[in-house]
């Protein structure tokens, strides 16, 4: 299954590299147009999926799939994808002693804070924006949800809530918890 997912990600990574290399119109941020997403709906999902497949491919090792899975992680500049890949690799390859793992996790926490400065002020502004989106999404929760696609209809300037879990609960209500149990 993971090999098949990796093969699909390989195709999507080629498409994303093509999207990245072609000229784009300016987007609403004035800097870039649509970011590379390959065959995925959003850059966040593309990068997070790539991070999971990357960890699997590195541990197997399946080098072509690992390289293909690294493409979305690198192109999309997603903090969640970077953290997912780092935590997955450290968990799998890191020290087995609890105190050593605690030391490594503490170092990762420091690097996480420093990454705010490494990625620049633009990333800090998007972090503030996401906190507002998450709060608005949480306050909109109802027992049975608002239906699929509600977030985009209610917030037309945004693609998604930048949190799959929060958006699923807002759109599906308690039914989202059944989907969240699948992993």
Protein Blocks (a to p, Z undefined) as FASTA:
>chain_A
ZZmmmmmmmmmmmmmmmmmmpccdddfkomaccddekjafbfklmmmmmmmmmmmmmmmp
cfklmmmmmmmmmmnopaklmmmmmmmmmmmmmcfbfklmmmmmmmmmmmmmmmmmmnoj
klmmmmmmmmmmmmmmmmmpcfkonbehklmmmmmmbfbgoiaklmmmmmnommlmmmmm
mZZ
